[in-house]
Amino acid sequence: MMFSKAEFARRIGLARTAIDAASADLLLVDSGELLAWLTGYTLSETMYRAAFPRRDGDAWFTLRALDEAS
């Protein structure tokens, strides 16, 4: 990870604030720049990946199994 767990928690907190302000339950983050900011995870633009922070509960991340680090 490119930043500490505390920084990740801060960024997820900001995302949850935005989710709450929009009266939504989930945020789909699949823009490369936003993914890098939120998760520190970057890939080539040819590989699809997305993060799903939720208002409540754990966030999750998805990518193709082919692109998963071994």
N, CA, C, O and CB atoms as a CASP TS submission, in Angstrom:
PFRMAT TS
TARGET T0000
AUTHOR 0000-0000-0000
METHOD Language model
MODEL 1
PARENT N/A
ATOM      1  N   MET     1       0.851  -1.176   0.000  1.00  0.00           N
ATOM      2  CA  MET     1       0.000   0.000   0.000  1.00  0.00           C
ATOM      3  C   MET     1       0.895   1.237   0.000  1.00  0.00           C
ATOM      4  O   MET     1       1.950   1.250   0.635  1.00  0.00           O
ATOM      5  CB  MET     1      -0.967  -0.001   1.227  1.00  0.00           C
ATOM      6  N   MET     2       0.478   2.243  -0.695  1.00  0.00           N
ATOM      7  CA  MET     2       1.273   3.454  -0.837  1.00  0.00           C
ATOM      8  C   MET     2       1.156   4.396   0.363  1.00  0.00           C
ATOM      9  O   MET     2       1.882   5.386   0.448  1.00  0.00           O
ATOM     10  CB  MET     2       0.863   4.179  -2.086  1.00  0.00           C
ATOM     11  N   PHE     3       0.254   4.093   1.280  1.00  0.00           N
ATOM     12  CA  PHE     3       0.077   4.945   2.451  1.00  0.00           C
ATOM     13  C   PHE     3      -0.347   4.087   3.631  1.00  0.00           C
ATOM     14  O   PHE     3      -0.669   2.909   3.474  1.00  0.00           O
ATOM     15  CB  PHE     3      -0.965   6.060   2.179  1.00  0.00           C
ATOM     16  N   SER     4      -0.345   4.689   4.813  1.00  0.00           N
ATOM     17  CA  SER     4      -0.634   3.931   6.037  1.00  0.00           C
ATOM     18  C   SER     4      -2.099   3.508   6.125  1.00  0.00           C
ATOM     19  O   SER     4      -2.959   4.023   5.411  1.00  0.00           O
ATOM     20  CB  SER     4      -0.269   4.760   7.260  1.00  0.00           C
ATOM     21  N   LYS     5      -2.354   2.560   7.017  1.00  0.00           N
ATOM     22  CA  LYS     5      -3.741   2.147   7.270  1.00  0.00           C
ATOM     23  C   LYS     5      -4.565   3.313   7.800  1.00  0.00           C
ATOM     24  O   LYS     5      -5.751   3.429   7.490  1.00  0.00           O
ATOM     25  CB  LYS     5      -3.783   0.976   8.267  1.00  0.00           C
ATOM     26  N   ALA     6      -3.943   4.173   8.594  1.00  0.00           N
ATOM     27  CA  ALA     6      -4.656   5.347   9.119  1.00  0.00           C
ATOM     28  C   ALA     6      -5.054   6.286   7.989  1.00  0.00           C
ATOM     29  O   ALA     6      -6.150   6.847   8.005  1.00  0.00           O
ATOM     30  CB  ALA     6      -3.785   6.096  10.145  1.00  0.00           C
ATOM     31  N   GLU     7      -4.177   6.461   7.012  1.00  0.00           N
ATOM     32  CA  GLU     7      -4.504   7.325   5.866  1.00  0.00           C
ATOM     33  C   GLU     7      -5.590   6.684   5.020  1.00  0.00           C
ATOM     34  O   GLU     7      -6.472   7.379   4.516  1.00  0.00           O
ATOM     35  CB  GLU     7      -3.249   7.598   5.004  1.00  0.00           C
ATOM     36  N   PHE     8      -5.535   5.364   4.857  1.00  0.00           N
ATOM     37  CA  PHE     8      -6.594   4.668   4.127  1.00  0.00           C
ATOM     38  C   PHE     8      -7.934   4.868   4.827  1.00  0.00           C
ATOM     39  O   PHE     8      -8.941   5.145   4.176  1.00  0.00           O
ATOM     40  CB  PHE     8      -6.272   3.161   4.001  1.00  0.00           C
ATOM     41  N   ALA     9      -7.949   4.731   6.150  1.00  0.00           N
ATOM     42  CA  ALA     9      -9.183   4.927   6.919  1.00  0.00           C
ATOM     43  C   ALA     9      -9.701   6.350   6.762  1.00  0.00           C
ATOM     44  O   ALA     9     -10.911   6.562   6.678  1.00  0.00           O
ATOM     45  CB  ALA     9      -8.949   4.615   8.405  1.00  0.00           C
ATOM     46  N   ARG    10      -8.799   7.327   6.721  1.00  0.00           N
ATOM     47  CA  ARG    10      -9.212   8.722   6.529  1.00  0.00           C
ATOM     48  C   ARG    10      -9.870   8.898   5.161  1.00  0.00           C
ATOM     49  O   ARG    10     -10.910   9.546   5.045  1.00  0.00           O
ATOM     50  CB  ARG    10      -7.998   9.675   6.666  1.00  0.00           C
ATOM     51  N   ARG    11      -9.264   8.322   4.136  1.00  0.00           N
ATOM     52  CA  ARG    11      -9.806   8.453   2.774  1.00  0.00           C
ATOM     53  C   ARG    11     -11.147   7.733   2.637  1.00  0.00           C
ATOM     54  O   ARG    11     -12.066   8.255   2.006  1.00  0.00           O
ATOM     55  CB  ARG    11      -8.808   7.897   1.745  1.00  0.00           C
ATOM     56  N   ILE    12     -11.266   6.544   3.219  1.00  0.00           N
ATOM     57  CA  ILE    12     -12.553   5.838   3.204  1.00  0.00           C
ATOM     58  C   ILE    12     -13.597   6.671   3.947  1.00  0.00           C
ATOM     59  O   ILE    12     -14.754   6.738   3.531  1.00  0.00           O
ATOM     60  CB  ILE    12     -12.421   4.420   3.847  1.00  0.00           C
ATOM     61  N   GLY    13     -13.192   7.299   5.038  1.00  0.00           N
ATOM     62  CA  GLY    13     -14.106   8.167   5.783  1.00  0.00           C
ATOM     63  C   GLY    13     -14.619   9.319   4.929  1.00  0.00           C
ATOM     64  O   GLY    13     -15.803   9.650   4.980  1.00  0.00           O
ATOM     65  N   LEU    14     -13.738   9.928   4.146  1.00  0.00           N
ATOM     66  CA  LEU    14     -14.164  11.000   3.242  1.00  0.00           C
ATOM     67  C   LEU    14     -15.130  10.470   2.180  1.00  0.00           C
ATOM     68  O   LEU    14     -16.112  11.130   1.840  1.00  0.00           O
ATOM     69  CB  LEU    14     -12.941  11.650   2.567  1.00  0.00           C
ATOM     70  N   ALA    15     -14.847   9.287   1.667  1.00  0.00           N
ATOM     71  CA  ALA    15     -15.756   8.680   0.686  1.00  0.00           C
ATOM     72  C   ALA    15     -17.114   8.403   1.313  1.00  0.00           C
ATOM     73  O   ALA    15     -18.148   8.634   0.686  1.00  0.00           O
ATOM     74  CB  ALA    15     -15.157   7.376   0.123  1.00  0.00           C
ATOM     75  N   ARG    16     -17.118   7.913   2.537  1.00  0.00           N
ATOM     76  CA  ARG    16     -18.391   7.625   3.217  1.00  0.00           C
ATOM     77  C   ARG    16     -19.179   8.902   3.490  1.00  0.00           C
ATOM     78  O   ARG    16     -20.409   8.895   3.433  1.00  0.00           O
ATOM     79  CB  ARG    16     -18.136   6.879   4.535  1.00  0.00           C
ATOM     80  N   THR    17     -18.491   9.980   3.781  1.00  0.00           N
ATOM     81  CA  THR    17     -19.165  11.268   3.962  1.00  0.00           C
ATOM     82  C   THR    17     -19.868  11.676   2.667  1.00  0.00           C
ATOM     83  O   THR    17     -21.005  12.145   2.694  1.00  0.00           O
ATOM     84  CB  THR    17     -18.153  12.361   4.398  1.00  0.00           C
ATOM     85  N   ALA    18     -19.191  11.496   1.543  1.00  0.00           N
ATOM     86  CA  ALA    18     -19.796  11.819   0.241  1.00  0.00           C
ATOM     87  C   ALA    18     -20.970  10.900  -0.070  1.00  0.00           C
ATOM     88  O   ALA    18     -21.984  11.348  -0.605  1.00  0.00           O
ATOM     89  CB  ALA    18     -18.749  11.717  -0.875  1.00  0.00           C
ATOM     90  N   ILE    19     -20.839   9.610   0.264  1.00  0.00           N
ATOM     91  CA  ILE    19     -21.926   8.651   0.049  1.00  0.00           C
ATOM     92  C   ILE    19     -23.148   9.074   0.858  1.00  0.00           C
ATOM     93  O   ILE    19     -24.270   9.076   0.351  1.00  0.00           O
ATOM     94  CB  ILE    19     -21.483   7.211   0.439  1.00  0.00           C
ATOM     95  N   ASP    20     -22.923   9.427   2.108  1.00  0.00           N
ATOM     96  CA  ASP    20     -24.010   9.856   2.986  1.00  0.00           C
ATOM     97  C   ASP    20     -24.660  11.131   2.470  1.00  0.00           C
ATOM     98  O   ASP    20     -25.885  11.249   2.477  1.00  0.00           O
ATOM     99  CB  ASP    20     -23.494  10.070   4.407  1.00  0.00           C
ATOM    100  N   ALA    21     -23.845  12.091   2.022  1.00  0.00           N
ATOM    101  CA  ALA    21     -24.377  13.354   1.505  1.00  0.00           C
ATOM    102  C   ALA    21     -25.249  13.139   0.272  1.00  0.00           C
ATOM    103  O   ALA    21     -26.179  13.905   0.021  1.00  0.00           O
ATOM    104  CB  ALA    21     -23.235  14.309   1.169  1.00  0.00           C
ATOM    105  N   ALA    22     -24.947  12.098  -0.492  1.00  0.00           N
ATOM    106  CA  ALA    22     -25.730  11.785  -1.686  1.00  0.00           C
ATOM    107  C   ALA    22     -26.905  10.862  -1.383  1.00  0.00           C
ATOM    108  O   ALA    22     -27.629  10.456  -2.293  1.00  0.00           O
ATOM    109  CB  ALA    22     -24.841  11.150  -2.736  1.00  0.00           C
ATOM    110  N   SER    23     -27.097  10.531  -0.112  1.00  0.00           N
ATOM    111  CA  SER    23     -28.149   9.594   0.302  1.00  0.00           C
ATOM    112  C   SER    23     -28.053   8.279  -0.470  1.00  0.00           C
ATOM    113  O   SER    23     -29.065   7.709  -0.878  1.00  0.00           O
ATOM    114  CB  SER    23     -29.537  10.223   0.097  1.00  0.00           C
ATOM    115  N   ALA    24     -26.838   7.815  -0.660  1.00  0.00           N
ATOM    116  CA  ALA    24     -26.595   6.556  -1.372  1.00  0.00           C
ATOM    117  C   ALA    24     -26.103   5.518  -0.364  1.00  0.00           C
ATOM    118  O   ALA    24     -25.801   5.847   0.783  1.00  0.00           O
ATOM    119  CB  ALA    24     -25.554   6.748  -2.535  1.00  0.00           C
ATOM    120  N   ASP    25     -26.026   4.281  -0.799  1.00  0.00           N
ATOM    121  CA  ASP    25     -25.520   3.199   0.036  1.00  0.00           C
ATOM    122  C   ASP    25     -24.123   2.753  -0.387  1.00  0.00           C
ATOM    123  O   ASP    25     -23.384   2.161   0.399  1.00  0.00           O
ATOM    124  CB  ASP    25     -26.473   2.020  -0.009  1.00  0.00           C
ATOM    125  N   LEU    26     -23.772   3.045  -1.639  1.00  0.00           N
ATOM    126  CA  LEU    26     -22.560   2.505  -2.227  1.00  0.00           C
ATOM    127  C   LEU    26     -21.994   3.503  -3.223  1.00  0.00           C
ATOM    128  O   LEU    26     -22.741   4.242  -3.865  1.00  0.00           O
ATOM    129  CB  LEU    26     -22.832   1.148  -2.905  1.00  0.00           C
ATOM    130  N   LEU    27     -20.679   3.524  -3.349  1.00  0.00           N
ATOM    131  CA  LEU    27     -20.007   4.362  -4.335  1.00  0.00           C
ATOM    132  C   LEU    27     -19.191   3.458  -5.243  1.00  0.00           C
ATOM    133  O   LEU    27     -18.399   2.652  -4.755  1.00  0.00           O
ATOM    134  CB  LEU    27     -19.106   5.440  -3.654  1.00  0.00           C
ATOM    135  N   LEU    28     -19.366   3.574  -6.536  1.00  0.00           N
ATOM    136  CA  LEU    28     -18.554   2.840  -7.506  1.00  0.00           C
ATOM    137  C   LEU    28     -17.401   3.742  -7.907  1.00  0.00           C
ATOM    138  O   LEU    28     -17.613   4.816  -8.469  1.00  0.00           O
ATOM    139  CB  LEU    28     -19.398   2.398  -8.760  1.00  0.00           C
ATOM    140  N   VAL    29     -16.180   3.307  -7.619  1.00  0.00           N
ATOM    141  CA  VAL    29     -14.984   4.072  -7.977  1.00  0.00           C
ATOM    142  C   VAL    29     -14.211   3.249  -8.994  1.00  0.00           C
ATOM    143  O   VAL    29     -13.579   2.256  -8.633  1.00  0.00           O
ATOM    144  CB  VAL    29     -14.098   4.404  -6.714  1.00  0.00           C
ATOM    145  N   ASP    30     -14.253   3.653 -10.276  1.00  0.00           N
ATOM    146  CA  ASP    30     -13.496   2.925 -11.286  1.00  0.00           C
ATOM    147  C   ASP    30     -12.641   3.829 -12.158  1.00  0.00           C
ATOM    148  O   ASP    30     -12.063   3.373 -13.144  1.00  0.00           O
ATOM    149  CB  ASP    30     -14.431   2.142 -12.150  1.00  0.00           C
ATOM    150  N   SER    31     -12.555   5.087 -11.810  1.00  0.00           N
ATOM    151  CA  SER    31     -11.649   6.019 -12.478  1.00  0.00           C
ATOM    152  C   SER    31     -10.240   5.777 -11.942  1.00  0.00           C
ATOM    153  O   SER    31     -10.048   5.669 -10.731  1.00  0.00           O
ATOM    154  CB  SER    31     -12.093   7.510 -12.256  1.00  0.00           C
ATOM    155  N   GLY    32      -9.265   5.693 -12.825  1.00  0.00           N
ATOM    156  CA  GLY    32      -7.893   5.418 -12.412  1.00  0.00           C
ATOM    157  C   GLY    32      -7.365   6.386 -11.376  1.00  0.00           C
ATOM    158  O   GLY    32      -6.718   5.972 -10.414  1.00  0.00           O
ATOM    159  N   GLU    33      -7.630   7.670 -11.558  1.00  0.00           N
ATOM    160  CA  GLU    33      -7.134   8.675 -10.617  1.00  0.00           C
ATOM    161  C   GLU    33      -7.787   8.531  -9.249  1.00  0.00           C
ATOM    162  O   GLU    33      -7.112   8.623  -8.224  1.00  0.00           O
ATOM    163  CB  GLU    33      -7.379  10.076 -11.163  1.00  0.00           C
ATOM    164  N   LEU    34      -9.090   8.306  -9.229  1.00  0.00           N
ATOM    165  CA  LEU    34      -9.783   8.153  -7.948  1.00  0.00           C
ATOM    166  C   LEU    34      -9.398   6.852  -7.252  1.00  0.00           C
ATOM    167  O   LEU    34      -9.271   6.814  -6.028  1.00  0.00           O
ATOM    168  CB  LEU    34     -11.294   8.200  -8.157  1.00  0.00           C
ATOM    169  N   LEU    35      -9.211   5.782  -8.032  1.00  0.00           N
ATOM    170  CA  LEU    35      -8.761   4.522  -7.435  1.00  0.00           C
ATOM    171  C   LEU    35      -7.389   4.682  -6.796  1.00  0.00           C
ATOM    172  O   LEU    35      -7.153   4.181  -5.696  1.00  0.00           O
ATOM    173  CB  LEU    35      -8.721   3.410  -8.492  1.00  0.00           C
ATOM    174  N   ALA    36      -6.492   5.371  -7.473  1.00  0.00           N
ATOM    175  CA  ALA    36      -5.155   5.587  -6.915  1.00  0.00           C
ATOM    176  C   ALA    36      -5.252   6.390  -5.619  1.00  0.00           C
ATOM    177  O   ALA    36      -4.571   6.077  -4.642  1.00  0.00           O
ATOM    178  CB  ALA    36      -4.245   6.318  -7.937  1.00  0.00           C
ATOM    179  N   TRP    37      -6.090   7.415  -5.606  1.00  0.00           N
ATOM    180  CA  TRP    37      -6.244   8.230  -4.398  1.00  0.00           C
ATOM    181  C   TRP    37      -6.866   7.415  -3.263  1.00  0.00           C
ATOM    182  O   TRP    37      -6.391   7.471  -2.129  1.00  0.00           O
ATOM    183  CB  TRP    37      -7.109   9.469  -4.694  1.00  0.00           C
ATOM    184  N   LEU    38      -7.912   6.669  -3.560  1.00  0.00           N
ATOM    185  CA  LEU    38      -8.650   5.946  -2.520  1.00  0.00           C
ATOM    186  C   LEU    38      -7.899   4.723  -2.007  1.00  0.00           C
ATOM    187  O   LEU    38      -7.874   4.467  -0.803  1.00  0.00           O
ATOM    188  CB  LEU    38     -10.002   5.520  -3.048  1.00  0.00           C
ATOM    189  N   THR    39      -7.289   3.971  -2.913  1.00  0.00           N
ATOM    190  CA  THR    39      -6.719   2.683  -2.526  1.00  0.00           C
ATOM    191  C   THR    39      -5.196   2.601  -2.648  1.00  0.00           C
ATOM    192  O   THR    39      -4.566   1.738  -2.038  1.00  0.00           O
ATOM    193  CB  THR    39      -7.328   1.613  -3.355  1.00  0.00           C
ATOM    194  N   GLY    40      -4.612   3.497  -3.436  1.00  0.00           N
ATOM    195  CA  GLY    40      -3.186   3.405  -3.709  1.00  0.00           C
ATOM    196  C   GLY    40      -2.872   2.367  -4.775  1.00  0.00           C
ATOM    197  O   GLY    40      -1.705   2.130  -5.086  1.00  0.00           O
ATOM    198  N   TYR    41      -3.896   1.752  -5.332  1.00  0.00           N
ATOM    199  CA  TYR    41      -3.747   0.682  -6.310  1.00  0.00           C
ATOM    200  C   TYR    41      -3.829   1.265  -7.712  1.00  0.00           C
ATOM    201  O   TYR    41      -4.820   1.905  -8.061  1.00  0.00           O
ATOM    202  CB  TYR    41      -4.823  -0.408  -6.108  1.00  0.00           C
ATOM    203  N   THR    42      -2.805   1.051  -8.510  1.00  0.00           N
ATOM    204  CA  THR    42      -2.811   1.552  -9.888  1.00  0.00           C
ATOM    205  C   THR    42      -2.464   0.416 -10.839  1.00  0.00           C
ATOM    206  O   THR    42      -1.712  -0.497 -10.499  1.00  0.00           O
ATOM    207  CB  THR    42      -1.813   2.734 -10.058  1.00  0.00           C
ATOM    208  N   LEU    43      -3.013   0.494 -12.005  1.00  0.00           N
ATOM    209  CA  LEU    43      -2.757  -0.465 -13.077  1.00  0.00           C
ATOM    210  C   LEU    43      -2.814   0.264 -14.399  1.00  0.00           C
ATOM    211  O   LEU    43      -3.195   1.433 -14.461  1.00  0.00           O
ATOM    212  CB  LEU    43      -3.775  -1.637 -13.048  1.00  0.00           C
ATOM    213  N   SER    44      -2.444  -0.411 -15.429  1.00  0.00           N
ATOM    214  CA  SER    44      -2.609   0.112 -16.771  1.00  0.00           C
ATOM    215  C   SER    44      -4.089   0.389 -17.016  1.00  0.00           C
ATOM    216  O   SER    44      -4.954  -0.295 -16.468  1.00  0.00           O
ATOM    217  CB  SER    44      -2.043  -0.875 -17.826  1.00  0.00           C
ATOM    218  N   GLU    45      -4.368   1.370 -17.821  1.00  0.00           N
ATOM    219  CA  GLU    45      -5.760   1.713 -18.130  1.00  0.00           C
ATOM    220  C   GLU    45      -6.485   0.614 -18.908  1.00  0.00           C
ATOM    221  O   GLU    45      -7.702   0.687 -19.081  1.00  0.00           O
ATOM    222  CB  GLU    45      -5.806   3.003 -18.922  1.00  0.00           C
ATOM    223  N   THR    46      -5.770  -0.388 -19.371  1.00  0.00           N
ATOM    224  CA  THR    46      -6.433  -1.452 -20.134  1.00  0.00           C
ATOM    225  C   THR    46      -7.041  -2.528 -19.239  1.00  0.00           C
ATOM    226  O   THR    46      -7.751  -3.408 -19.727  1.00  0.00           O
ATOM    227  CB  THR    46      -5.448  -2.090 -21.090  1.00  0.00           C
ATOM    228  N   MET    47      -6.771  -2.469 -17.943  1.00  0.00           N
ATOM    229  CA  MET    47      -7.292  -3.484 -17.027  1.00  0.00           C
ATOM    230  C   MET    47      -8.416  -2.895 -16.189  1.00  0.00           C
ATOM    231  O   MET    47      -8.231  -1.869 -15.535  1.00  0.00           O
ATOM    232  CB  MET    47      -6.170  -4.033 -16.117  1.00  0.00           C
ATOM    233  N   TYR    48      -9.575  -3.532 -16.203  1.00  0.00           N
ATOM    234  CA  TYR    48     -10.694  -3.006 -15.421  1.00  0.00           C
ATOM    235  C   TYR    48     -10.542  -3.389 -13.959  1.00  0.00           C
ATOM    236  O   TYR    48     -10.198  -4.523 -13.625  1.00  0.00           O
ATOM    237  CB  TYR    48     -12.034  -3.522 -15.969  1.00  0.00           C
ATOM    238  N   ARG    49     -10.807  -2.421 -13.101  1.00  0.00           N
ATOM    239  CA  ARG    49     -10.839  -2.629 -11.665  1.00  0.00           C
ATOM    240  C   ARG    49     -11.751  -1.584 -11.066  1.00  0.00           C
ATOM    241  O   ARG    49     -11.971  -0.526 -11.657  1.00  0.00           O
ATOM    242  CB  ARG    49      -9.417  -2.560 -11.044  1.00  0.00           C
ATOM    243  N   ALA    50     -12.285  -1.880  -9.886  1.00  0.00           N
ATOM    244  CA  ALA    50     -13.199  -0.944  -9.238  1.00  0.00           C
ATOM    245  C   ALA    50     -13.178  -1.171  -7.730  1.00  0.00           C
ATOM    246  O   ALA    50     -12.958  -2.284  -7.252  1.00  0.00           O
ATOM    247  CB  ALA    50     -14.636  -1.100  -9.795  1.00  0.00           C
ATOM    248  N   ALA    51     -13.411  -0.092  -7.000  1.00  0.00           N
ATOM    249  CA  ALA    51     -13.564  -0.155  -5.547  1.00  0.00           C
ATOM    250  C   ALA    51     -15.004   0.205  -5.226  1.00  0.00           C
ATOM    251  O   ALA    51     -15.622   1.017  -5.915  1.00  0.00           O
ATOM    252  CB  ALA    51     -12.556   0.805  -4.811  1.00  0.00           C
ATOM    253  N   PHE    52     -15.529  -0.400  -4.183  1.00  0.00           N
ATOM    254  CA  PHE    52     -16.906  -0.187  -3.771  1.00  0.00           C
ATOM    255  C   PHE    52     -16.965   0.159  -2.290  1.00  0.00           C
ATOM    256  O   PHE    52     -17.272  -0.706  -1.470  1.00  0.00           O
ATOM    257  CB  PHE    52     -17.759  -1.427  -4.068  1.00  0.00           C
ATOM    258  N   PRO    53     -16.676   1.410  -1.931  1.00  0.00           N
ATOM    259  CA  PRO    53     -16.867   1.786  -0.528  1.00  0.00           C
ATOM    260  C   PRO    53     -18.358   1.889  -0.223  1.00  0.00           C
ATOM    261  O   PRO    53     -19.137   2.402  -1.026  1.00  0.00           O
ATOM    262  CB  PRO    53     -16.153   3.128  -0.212  1.00  0.00           C
ATOM    263  N   ARG    54     -18.737   1.396   0.946  1.00  0.00           N
ATOM    264  CA  ARG    54     -20.141   1.436   1.367  1.00  0.00           C
ATOM    265  C   ARG    54     -20.295   2.443   2.489  1.00  0.00           C
ATOM    266  O   ARG    54     -19.339   2.756   3.200  1.00  0.00           O
ATOM    267  CB  ARG    54     -20.634   0.035   1.819  1.00  0.00           C
ATOM    268  N   ARG    55     -21.507   2.944   2.638  1.00  0.00           N
ATOM    269  CA  ARG    55     -21.775   3.867   3.742  1.00  0.00           C
ATOM    270  C   ARG    55     -21.524   3.167   5.071  1.00  0.00           C
ATOM    271  O   ARG    55     -20.922   3.744   5.977  1.00  0.00           O
ATOM    272  CB  ARG    55     -23.227   4.400   3.677  1.00  0.00           C
ATOM    273  N   ASP    56     -21.980   1.939   5.186  1.00  0.00           N
ATOM    274  CA  ASP    56     -21.778   1.119   6.383  1.00  0.00           C
ATOM    275  C   ASP    56     -21.129  -0.193   5.962  1.00  0.00           C
ATOM    276  O   ASP    56     -21.471  -0.747   4.917  1.00  0.00           O
ATOM    277  CB  ASP    56     -23.132   0.860   7.135  1.00  0.00           C
ATOM    278  N   GLY    57     -20.221  -0.681   6.745  1.00  0.00           N
ATOM    279  CA  GLY    57     -19.593  -1.964   6.456  1.00  0.00           C
ATOM    280  C   GLY    57     -18.302  -1.814   5.668  1.00  0.00           C
ATOM    281  O   GLY    57     -17.857  -0.708   5.359  1.00  0.00           O
ATOM    282  N   ASP    58     -17.723  -2.952   5.358  1.00  0.00           N
ATOM    283  CA  ASP    58     -16.449  -2.987   4.667  1.00  0.00           C
ATOM    284  C   ASP    58     -16.587  -2.581   3.206  1.00  0.00           C
ATOM    285  O   ASP    58     -17.592  -2.864   2.554  1.00  0.00           O
ATOM    286  CB  ASP    58     -15.844  -4.365   4.765  1.00  0.00           C
ATOM    287  N   ALA    59     -15.565  -1.920   2.716  1.00  0.00           N
ATOM    288  CA  ALA    59     -15.460  -1.651   1.282  1.00  0.00           C
ATOM    289  C   ALA    59     -14.892  -2.893   0.614  1.00  0.00           C
ATOM    290  O   ALA    59     -14.294  -3.732   1.288  1.00  0.00           O
ATOM    291  CB  ALA    59     -14.566  -0.393   0.993  1.00  0.00           C
ATOM    292  N   TRP    60     -15.065  -3.028  -0.700  1.00  0.00           N
ATOM    293  CA  TRP    60     -14.431  -4.125  -1.397  1.00  0.00           C
ATOM    294  C   TRP    60     -13.880  -3.650  -2.722  1.00  0.00           C
ATOM    295  O   TRP    60     -14.217  -2.567  -3.201  1.00  0.00           O
ATOM    296  CB  TRP    60     -15.408  -5.272  -1.605  1.00  0.00           C
ATOM    297  N   PHE    61     -13.027  -4.475  -3.310  1.00  0.00           N
ATOM    298  CA  PHE    61     -12.294  -4.150  -4.528  1.00  0.00           C
ATOM    299  C   PHE    61     -12.448  -5.322  -5.476  1.00  0.00           C
ATOM    300  O   PHE    61     -12.424  -6.475  -5.044  1.00  0.00           O
ATOM    301  CB  PHE    61     -10.785  -3.846  -4.235  1.00  0.00           C
ATOM    302  N   THR    62     -12.605  -5.046  -6.756  1.00  0.00           N
ATOM    303  CA  THR    62     -12.726  -6.119  -7.722  1.00  0.00           C
ATOM    304  C   THR    62     -11.791  -5.866  -8.909  1.00  0.00           C
ATOM    305  O   THR    62     -11.583  -4.724  -9.319  1.00  0.00           O
ATOM    306  CB  THR    62     -14.184  -6.255  -8.194  1.00  0.00           C
ATOM    307  N   LEU    63     -11.241  -6.934  -9.444  1.00  0.00           N
ATOM    308  CA  LEU    63     -10.438  -6.877 -10.646  1.00  0.00           C
ATOM    309  C   LEU    63     -10.474  -8.259 -11.291  1.00  0.00           C
ATOM    310  O   LEU    63     -10.912  -9.235 -10.682  1.00  0.00           O
ATOM    311  CB  LEU    63      -8.973  -6.424 -10.334  1.00  0.00           C
ATOM    312  N   ARG    64     -10.006  -8.319 -12.529  1.00  0.00           N
ATOM    313  CA  ARG    64      -9.990  -9.602 -13.229  1.00  0.00           C
ATOM    314  C   ARG    64      -8.990 -10.527 -12.539  1.00  0.00           C
ATOM    315  O   ARG    64      -7.931 -10.074 -12.105  1.00  0.00           O
ATOM    316  CB  ARG    64      -9.628  -9.416 -14.738  1.00  0.00           C
ATOM    317  N   ALA    65      -9.309 -11.804 -12.434  1.00  0.00           N
ATOM    318  CA  ALA    65      -8.390 -12.774 -11.824  1.00  0.00           C
ATOM    319  C   ALA    65      -7.057 -12.776 -12.578  1.00  0.00           C
ATOM    320  O   ALA    65      -6.005 -12.977 -11.972  1.00  0.00           O
ATOM    321  CB  ALA    65      -9.015 -14.201 -11.822  1.00  0.00           C
ATOM    322  N   LEU    66      -7.096 -12.555 -13.885  1.00  0.00           N
ATOM    323  CA  LEU    66      -5.899 -12.504 -14.706  1.00  0.00           C
ATOM    324  C   LEU    66      -4.939 -11.407 -14.229  1.00  0.00           C
ATOM    325  O   LEU    66      -3.724 -11.546 -14.369  1.00  0.00           O
ATOM    326  CB  LEU    66      -6.277 -12.276 -16.168  1.00  0.00           C
ATOM    327  N   ASP    67      -5.481 -10.317 -13.666  1.00  0.00           N
ATOM    328  CA  ASP    67      -4.673  -9.183 -13.248  1.00  0.00           C
ATOM    329  C   ASP    67      -4.251  -9.238 -11.774  1.00  0.00           C
ATOM    330  O   ASP    67      -3.514  -8.372 -11.302  1.00  0.00           O
ATOM    331  CB  ASP    67      -5.431  -7.917 -13.504  1.00  0.00           C
ATOM    332  N   GLU    68      -4.714 -10.238 -11.070  1.00  0.00           N
ATOM    333  CA  GLU    68      -4.406 -10.375  -9.665  1.00  0.00           C
ATOM    334  C   GLU    68      -2.930 -10.738  -9.474  1.00  0.00           C
ATOM    335  O   GLU    68      -2.384 -11.584 -10.183  1.00  0.00           O
ATOM    336  CB  GLU    68      -5.312 -11.430  -9.024  1.00  0.00           C
ATOM    337  N   ALA    69      -2.303 -10.080  -8.504  1.00  0.00           N
ATOM    338  CA  ALA    69      -0.898 -10.398  -8.214  1.00  0.00           C
ATOM    339  C   ALA    69      -0.792 -11.817  -7.674  1.00  0.00           C
ATOM    340  O   ALA    69      -1.633 -12.253  -6.888  1.00  0.00           O
ATOM    341  CB  ALA    69      -0.297  -9.386  -7.198  1.00  0.00           C
ATOM    342  N   SER    70       0.223 -12.521  -8.091  1.00  0.00           N
ATOM    343  CA  SER    70       0.371 -13.902  -7.609  1.00  0.00           C
ATOM    344  C   SER    70       1.276 -13.972  -6.410  1.00  0.00           C
ATOM    345  O   SER    70       1.511 -15.056  -5.876  1.00  0.00           O
ATOM    346  CB  SER    70       0.911 -14.800  -8.706  1.00  0.00           C
TER
END
